[in-house]
Amino acid sequence: AFGAGDAVVLPKGWYGRWDITETIHKVWVVHEHADVAGASVTPVVVPVSSFAPGEMHATIKIFEDAATSVGLTKCSPGVFPVDKSLVTESFHVLEGEFSLTNADGSVRQCKAGDTVVLPLGWSGQWDIARTLKMVWVETAPAGSSSDSETATTSSSHAPIPLAAARPAPLSIQDTRPSTVICASVPLEFFALDQLTPKGPRKNADVGNPHDFTRKFTAMGATSVGSWSCTAGGWDSPTPRASTETFYVLSGAGCVSDPDGTRHAFGAGDA
């Protein structure tokens, strides 16, 4: 079973069965995209707690096709710029504190528990004050790749040491004005009592599961929000029309492929 702390990817085209064994609460990113030839439709479940426990800077990808990339990053304090991102990047902050300065000079402070979206075309600067650990999803516009090696036009994503970088103020606001602004919400935005009840699932065949949801934002083909569901089970017989990635805040359950293969997840998994 999956549970709190798991990160989960359900690729476009997946179908099977859901079984929630303990009320689940998750933050999700859904990407609507064209079919990707040869892409896997097998779910991916990764316990985030196992990622880079003793390292200061590391990145791994847990899923990738031509439209969507999903991974985990841990980054030590420092500063780095991003110039006109070629993807939309959505992420949930597991640890750390940092600020994002937009190209117009406005600043957004972020911390553990926040969910953040950097839209396609975003330019700005990261300033990591405390070691950052996050689950991220990069979604590419139609006709391009989500490969993070080509995701930005002038950013190495390697932090410049704070002692060297912090005294220099962001200067791009004078030369590259932009209306592409990052967005973020604290974990409280997705508190269970803030989610909208959707009622019981009509296709449930085990228990009496009830859905609750709240959308944070939609940018192009990418939507971000939160969902909760009480215990129960149901078939999901129609192939997914989108790729969904979610981080499990609490609860436990599993998804099963048509051949009976179970993919368990829990809190802290992605």
Summary of the structure (lengths in Angstrom):
residues: 270
radius of gyration: 18.6
end to end distance: 13.0
largest distance: 60.5
contacts: 919
relative contact order: 0.32
helix: 7%
strand: 54%
